[in-house]
Amino acid sequence: MKAAVFEYVRAKDVADAVQRLAAMPGDAKPIAGGQSLGPMLNLRLARPKLLVDVSKIASLKEIKDEGDAWRIGASVTHSELEDRPLAGCAPLAQVARIVAYRSVRNRGTIGGSLAHADPAADWPLVLPALEAAVRLIGPKGAREVKADQLMKTAFSTVLADDELIESIRVPKLSASAAWGYYKFCRKTGEFPDAAAALLLDPERRVARLYAGALDRPPQPLDTVARALAEKGTASVEMIDAALQRAAPGLGPAARKLRVTAVRRAIAQALPS
């Protein structure tokens, strides 16, 4: 097999990275931790002509307190979030510590996970449940999209070829918020076969429940979330019906696995 040949350059700052991506649309790829793109290069699934290293750009590694939210730079690693619990955003550290293995968490980045858009990954499921917003930057300037609108299909996002993820804004939870996240993995560190994330924050009037590890972007289960917010409970039949609407075509076994993931996320948030 012919070896992949590409040029490598380290970007000085965000503007430099964007300029280089814009100069070779479709043929240039940004890289930070490389935990997703690296294997794709090895398998020849990605064959860019230019790799733009953004891992040393200081602004992409910042974590800022904005009062009612935290702004997290795209190149912040999973292990940084694991080791630095953020006030009002406890779920971030809780989720970060169960992403793959520590060696992956040391290099993999939150922005890279979102850009890769694997529907079985943790952050593409968790951040929509947390009402996060993603800031994109390109030659025409910056724009912000809701986390649940970033992924179009599996491994495809609204990112243009000349854009990169700059940061993620995660609202802080109130003291009364309840959170649950559960995923089924055949063994520790693997991508899950089923996953669910639930946020109930009555003080902020937020009720969000998402099912993940599907063959499509994470799906909201709004009827179940509303029932949990209003009554504190949701039947198995209601959850099953919501999943059938969100992901038609799932077989009975696959649907049962996801119903169970949802129920266990609910049990974490609302222990009996």
N, C-alpha and C positions, 0 to 999 in steps of 0.2 A: 504494500500500500504506500502510495506517495505521501511523504511527510508534509504536514501543513506548514505553509510559509506565510509569515505575517510580520509586519513592522510593529515595534513596541516603542511607546513614548510615555514619559511621565508628565502629566499635566501640572502646570505651576499653580493654577487656581481654577475656579469654576468657569470663568470666562474663557480661559485657554482650552479647557476640556470641551466646552460647547463649540468653540470655533473649530476644533479638530474634528469633532463629530459631524458638524455641518459641512465641512470640506469634502467628506467622503460619505454621504448619506447611504446607509444600508451596508457599507463596507467597513465601518468603524464601530467598535464596541467598547464601552467603558468597562473597566474591571477594578474591583476593590479587593475583597477577600478571595475571590476566585473559586469559592467552594462549589458553585454551580457551573460557571462558565469554564473553569479548568477541565472538569471531566468531559464537558461537551466538546471542547477543543480536541481532547485526546481521542474521542470517539468519532471525530470528524462531523459531528452534528452541527457545529458552528464553525464557519471558515471565514472569519473576517480578514480583511487585508491590513487592518490597523487595530491594535489594542491600545486604548488610552487609559493609563493607570491613574486613578483618582484617589488612591488610598492615602496619599500624603497631603491632601488638601485639608488644611486646618478647619475651615468652615464646615466641612462635611462631617467632621468628627465631634462637633460641639453638641452639648445638651444644655438647653436654656430653659429657665423657669419664666414663663410668660404670665404668671399670676393664676389664671384659671386653667392653664394647660402647660404641658411640657412640649418643647420643640426639640426633636431628636434628629441629628444629622444623619444623612443616608449611610455614611460610612461607619457609624457606631456599630460595634460588634455585639453579637448576642451575649458574650461573656461580660462586656461592660455593663449591659443592662442587668445581667444576673448578679453582678457584684455590687451594683450601685442602685439599691431600691430608691425609687423616686416617690416623694411624698404625694399622696393622692392618686398614685398610679401603681399600686401594689401588683396588679395583674401582670405588668410588664416583666418584673423580676421573676414572678412565679412561672410564667410561660418560658422565659429565656432559659431558665435552668433545665428545662426538659426538651430543648431543641437539640436533636441529634446527640453528639458526643462533645465533651469539653474541647477536644482538639479542633472540631469543626466550629464550635462557638467562639474559639479564640480568634478565628479569621473571618468567619462568615458575618455578613453585615445585614442589618434590618432592611436597608434600601435594596441590596442585592436580592434578598428573598422576595421582596415585592416585585421587582423588575423581572425576575425569573418566572414568576407567576405559576408556580406549581400548585395546583388546587389541593394537594395533600399537605402542603407546608403549613407551619403554624401561623406566621404573621399574616398571610392573606386571609385567614379566617378570624384571627383574634382582633386585628385592627378595625375591621368593619364593625365588630361587636362593640368596640370601645368608642365608636363614633369618630375615629381618626380621619384626618385629612392629609393628603399627600401633595407637597409642593414640587412642581416640575419646573425646570428651567431650560430654555432653549434660546436660539438666536432672536426670537421675537419677544423675549422677556419671560417672566414667570407666570404660572397659572396654578391654581389649586383645584384638585379633584377629591371628592370623597373617596375614602379607602374602598368602599363597596362598589365604586364605579371604575376603579383602576383596571381590573382584569376584565378583558372582553370574553375570552375563551381560555381553555387550558393553555398555558405557556404563551399567551398573547395579551398585551395591555394596550392602553390608549397612548402610551409613550410614542412620540414620533422618533424617527431615526436620529434626529439631531437634538433630542432632549435627554436629560437625565434627571433622576430623582435627587432633589436637594435636601429635603427634610420631611419629617412626619410630625404633625401636630396632634397630640393626644390630650383630650380634655381630662381634667382632674375629676375624680369621683367624689361624691359627697360622703359624709360619715355614715350615712344610712345605706349606702350602695351594697349590693350583694353580687358576687361574681362566681361563675362556675365554668371550668374548662376541662373537658375530658376527651382523651383520644385512645383508641384501641391500636396497639402496636403488637406485632407478633413477637418482637423482642425490643428491648430498650435501644433507642437510637434510630430505629427505622421510621420511615414515613408511615403514618397510620392508615388503617383500613377504613376507619370511620372516626369522625371527630365532631364536637359541638362546643359552642361558646355562648354563654348567657350573661347579660348584664341587666340588672334591675336596680335602678337608681330613682326611687320615688321622689326624692327632694328635687331632682332635676327633671322629673317626669320622663324618664328614659326607660324603655323596656325593649331590649334587642336580643334576639336569639338567632344564631346562624348554625347551619349544618355544613360540614366540610368533608374533605376527602371524597369528593364526587368526581365525575368526569367533566366537570364544568366549574365555574367560580362558586365560592361558598354561597349558599342560598338562605335568604331570610325566612324564618318561620314566624311571621307576624301574628297570626291568630293565636299561636301558642304563647308567644311573648305577652300579648294582651291579657290572656287568661291568667297567666302567672302574676301579672301586675295587679289585676283586679281581684282575683280569688285566691292567689297563692298556690294554685294547683292546676294541673292539666292532665287529662286522661291519656292513657296509651293510645286509645282510638283517635283522639284529637291529634296527637303527635304523628301517628301513622298517616292520617289523612293529609296533614300538612306536608309531610315528606312526599307523598304521592303527587301532590300538586306542584311542589318545588322541583322534584326530580322524577318525572314520569319515566317508566321503563325499568326502574330498579326491581330486581327480583325479590321474592319474599325474604330470602336469607340476608341479602344486602340491606334491605329496608329494616329488617329486625335489628341488625347490627347498629344501624344509625339511630333507630328509635332508642336503643339501649344507651348509646352515647349521649343522646339528648337527655334522657332520664337521669343519667349519672351527673351530667353538668348541672341539672336542676337540683339534684340532691346536694351537690356541693354548695350551691348558692342558697338553697332553702332547706337546710338540714331539719329533719323532723324531731 
